């Protein structure tokens, strides 16, 4: 029975070569796209999921309240972790961490003649009890107990000592911003895996940072707080319990706390009204949906072409039923064809994925691998089975449902339901294609808008780098290099969440005002270097030379309600500072965020070890060469590493750029697969109408009239799909753009472009067969009758 069925399947594929090839190309393309997207999605979902207790590991976040609404920030008071550990029995461990994104966490590690750039963290003693990074050497309970102890990664140990087992006890020198000294290695941890959001090479005792940056109670925020909760702890009860902790400790604030599972931060990094509300998970859902749609479109092609070819196979059905074949046997045969087709397509798809894995990984910025482990094999088996059933079930029921009497009488027209099903499927295909085209175009225009938007400062031609020690002499020599426009200490970073405080007081401040101010530390000449514009007052100047000065942005002054603010005195952390200027608004965060109050404070030279240099266009190569020579002279033994500020800004929106590019490819593939089906359907429809075409031509119909007749039906279906797609895409595009605080306005041209593109591609697809059918000699058609 099975052998007979396989023989029939092969004969039918050979008999209908065109249909077979179109289905094979469509299904294999759809399956390959689905597999690539599956690998990407699986990698996204695995980020930060390697810890031993992922369901007990949380980050404590802070909600601040002001006139602009609720802002959720990672920065928390330094004292928070100890308070949580002491007062919350549900919490097993709580730690304070200065993450690698802070300037003080970037430095150099030196051992004998080896000097390496490294990224570190400052953490309290239970760091390795909260984060279960595997310790190759050392005890996680006391590895950070000593202030002068450090724990290094396996990779750093190999670079410094060419050995891991004998690294413990050896001395290394650490230099970073204003923290430096000789430390002994107390442990070695396994190098952080690629699937982590935070990568670092060294962990130092938090006390080092604390001594240089004394805590000022509950008002100042900067460090991150992480907790490991006990088994069977109710998250809701714990959240309710810690929510008002800061208010209980400090009556002058309205800030509240919440906890978020650590491995959720990557996918759910967007917050609304003080709660996680999305983030990269939206891209995961988007591409998972695209994969499903592409597969569905390929399956629709299979169904349409199979049912369209029904008239060529009804004799087979009639004869089999006449001699006693059961309907179930016919269903089994046609489902067998579907399974065989999908198996062949899946084999080809796996080969395509194997060929495309490296370029696709480069495109997505991931190191993806296709490994045939148990989970992958289960997914492949499920996808193959579901695709085969989805593609073959309707044709199997349709073909096996013919009655012998109908076949013998030549009555093979089925009910209107089947006609509408075929029409509706074509409409659905082009509806999805149009939605994808509009989405791609809107994403492209938004990314272009973001990259070209005026941030309130000049990021082009600005290069920055870290130095071990900053000095006026060093800055003066940089300014003397030919091609350097200006140079200053510090850097205006975009996209990094800053620390800050709600402990700023001014005359006229109301008791319930809880405005949170982000704080940006910079040194002399930086504002001039990056072209910040002053609304009033002046920038930090050596002529005035006082650290008791402060500059606010426009949003801050508006929130404070100050008129003529220059010269007025404010209090921050108990210290008096004079407002010397108001800078025009500039974007120091992602454009996902609205502008927020910001205070600019003058950093002492030793606290601003980053140099920003504005280079005249055309002099980049010579200036960088001279900068390296100057750097080597002032920082002997250190490595000169620089970055361009505009490239940093582009990296900030790397996800959007990749989504735009991937969407473009997948939208093109969806349209290609849709047109493949339309191509085959048009070929068969015109083949069925050969007698009609011949008669019409004999009666005097012109080729153009025949062409219009043959194209009209397809044009109506495509137009219906386009209109539906445009309506849906307008809603989808609007919702996506709302995630940005600053975004483009939707224009009719975006939708017109998508509609015209889809219509032209569809008409070109159909036109090949329509022109061919309209131009053939009618005698050729009638002779076949």
DAMOFEN-V7082 format. One record per helix or strand of 3 or more residues. SS is the DSSP state (H for helix, E for strand). FROM is the first residue (numbers start at 1). TO is the last residue. If there is no record, write none. Layout:
ss:SS from:FROM to:TO
ss:SS from:FROM to:TO
This chain:
ss:H from:2 to:15
ss:H from:17 to:45
ss:E from:57 to:66
ss:E from:69 to:73
ss:H from:80 to:87
ss:E from:91 to:98
ss:H from:103 to:105
ss:E from:106 to:111
ss:E from:114 to:123
ss:H from:127 to:130
ss:E from:135 to:137
ss:E from:149 to:153
ss:H from:154 to:161
ss:E from:171 to:176
ss:E from:179 to:189
ss:E from:202 to:205
ss:H from:206 to:212
ss:E from:224 to:229
ss:H from:235 to:243
ss:H from:245 to:249
ss:E from:256 to:261
ss:H from:262 to:264
ss:E from:270 to:272
ss:E from:275 to:278
ss:H from:281 to:312
ss:H from:314 to:322
ss:H from:327 to:364
ss:H from:374 to:400
ss:H from:404 to:409
ss:H from:416 to:452
ss:E from:462 to:466
ss:H from:472 to:479
ss:E from:484 to:489
ss:E from:504 to:506
ss:E from:517 to:522
ss:H from:526 to:529
ss:E from:534 to:537
ss:E from:549 to:553
ss:H from:554 to:560
ss:E from:569 to:572
ss:E from:575 to:583
ss:E from:598 to:602
ss:H from:605 to:607
ss:E from:610 to:615
ss:H from:620 to:634
ss:E from:642 to:644
ss:H from:645 to:652
ss:H from:654 to:688
ss:H from:690 to:698
ss:H from:703 to:737
ss:H from:748 to:775
ss:H from:778 to:783
